[in-house]
Amino acid sequence: MWIAADPGGVDALRALIDERGLSAYATWMTSSVRDAASERALIAQAWDLDAVRVTHERFVERFTDVSATGDKAAFEVRTRLVHAWRATFEGDPRLPAELLPADWPGRAATEVFVATWRASSEAAGRWWAHLDRDPREA
């Protein structure tokens, strides 16, 4: 099953399914709901936005104002950040902003991710380069 709020990849997915000989097994359903109440009802059936909200909020709490002193610490922060980011967005349908509540924490989570990534990137890269060296070379 593939559920997406953004139909941007549908043509490519249809082509891939056809190329693999799976068209007979695919069922396509689309919605063109245009009133807000119906859209929200459809979204509520497809996704547990309350659970997604909690995941975003926890991400924001965990990584807001996180900083690292030194290259190794920055690498650790960045590694934890990316791992948590992937887990956070795994269940997020990435709906268009107009279908989300005004206080949707996904926006804050994205801002925290970008800021923390940028703040740790240079030092983390230096530590990665350090780890990537061949220990037999002096």
Secondary structure, DSSP 8 states (H G I E B T S, - for coil): ----S-GGGHHHHHHHHHHTT-GGG---------SHHHHHHHHHHH--HHHHHHHHHHHHHHHTT---SSHHHHHHHHHHHHHHHHHHHHS-----GGGS-TT-THHHHHHHHHHHHHHHHHHHHHHHHHHHS-TT--
